[in-house]
């Protein structure tokens, strides 16, 4: 990764340039056949527990 170095009164500081991904690149890395994590299944399949409007 490219690194920029800046100097100032407090010394030198490095900032790393992070890679920016497009939505298409992120979706391409997803496995649609992977099982959902337990916490996601509890959220989508669970019963209402409060004042949710359905």
C-alpha positions in Angstrom: 0.0 0.0 0.0 1.3 3.5 -0.7 2.3 5.5 2.3 2.4 9.3 2.6 4.7 10.9 5.2 3.9 14.3 6.6 6.1 16.3 9.0 5.0 18.9 11.4 5.6 20.4 14.8 5.0 17.0 16.5 7.3 15.0 14.2 6.6 12.7 11.3 3.3 11.0 10.7 2.5 8.3 8.1 -0.9 7.9 6.6 -1.7 4.7 4.6 -3.8 5.1 1.5 -6.6 2.5 1.8 -7.9 0.6 -1.1 -11.5 1.7 -2.0 -13.7 -1.1 -3.3 -16.7 -0.8 -5.6 -20.0 -2.4 -4.7 -19.5 -4.8 -7.6 -16.1 -5.9 -6.3 -17.5 -6.6 -2.8 -20.5 -8.5 -4.1 -18.2 -10.6 -6.3 -16.4 -11.8 -3.2 -19.6 -12.9 -1.5 -20.7 -16.5 -1.3 -24.5 -16.6 -1.7 -24.6 -20.3 -0.6 -22.9 -19.6 2.7 -25.1 -20.0 5.7 -26.2 -16.9 7.5 -24.6 -16.2 10.9 -26.7 -17.2 13.9 -27.2 -13.6 15.0 -28.6 -12.7 11.5 -31.0 -15.7 11.6 -32.2 -14.7 15.1 -32.9 -11.1 13.8 -34.8 -12.2 10.6 -36.6 -15.3 12.0 -37.2 -14.3 15.6 -40.4 -13.3 17.2 -41.1 -9.7 18.2 -39.9 -8.9 21.7 -41.1 -5.3 22.3 -43.1 -2.6 20.5 -42.1 -3.5 17.0 -44.6 -2.4 14.3 -45.3 -5.3 11.9 
